[in-house]
Amino acid sequence: MKILGGIVFLIGLWMMISPQAVLGLQELRWIAEYSFPGEAFLGALVCSGSLLLFGKTKENNSVKSH
């Protein structure tokens, strides 16, 4: 699930970056041609949702309290 979460996170990151590509280098403006209105907001939601796929980390209980 962590690999799937990483892939979904990268897709969301691409969705946040692509609408802003029109402001950048001339060579990268082709990226903005594939964006749609509201894509940056949707990309932020996709990135946030992908964090659920990473799963919970195990707690480190190496110190025992008495």
TAJO-V750906 format. One record per residue. PHI is phi as a letter, one per 40 degrees, with the letter a starting at -180 (NA if undefined). PSI is psi in radians with two decimals (999 if undefined). BURIAL is I if it has 9 or more other ideal C-beta (glycine too) atoms within 8 Angstrom, else O. Layout:
BEGIN
phi=<PHI;PHI>
psi=<PSI;PSI>
burial=<BURIAL;BURIAL>
END
This chain:
BEGIN
phi=<NA;c;c;c;c;c;c;c;c;c;c;c;c;c;c;c;c;c;c;c;c;c;c;c;c;d;c;b;c;c;c;c;c;c;c;b;d;g;c;c;c;c;c;c;c;c;c;c;c;c;c;c;c;c;g;c;c;c;c;c;b;c;c;c;c;b>
psi=<-0.46;-0.62;-0.76;-0.71;-0.69;-0.69;-0.78;-0.65;-0.75;-0.63;-0.77;-0.66;-0.73;-0.69;-0.52;-0.54;-0.64;-0.68;-0.42;-0.08;-0.36;-0.37;-0.15;-2.53;2.60;-0.62;-0.36;0.10;-0.28;-0.43;-0.68;-0.34;-0.40;0.06;2.80;2.79;2.33;0.12;-0.60;-0.73;-0.77;-0.65;-0.66;-0.67;-0.68;-0.75;-0.74;-0.72;-0.53;-0.42;-0.43;-0.44;-0.29;-0.43;2.95;2.56;2.65;2.45;2.51;1.84;0.86;-0.42;2.10;2.22;2.46;999>
burial=<O;O;O;O;I;I;O;I;I;O;I;I;I;I;I;I;I;I;I;I;I;O;O;O;O;O;O;O;I;O;I;I;O;O;I;O;O;O;I;I;O;I;I;I;I;I;I;O;I;I;I;O;I;I;O;O;O;O;O;O;O;O;O;O;O;O>
END
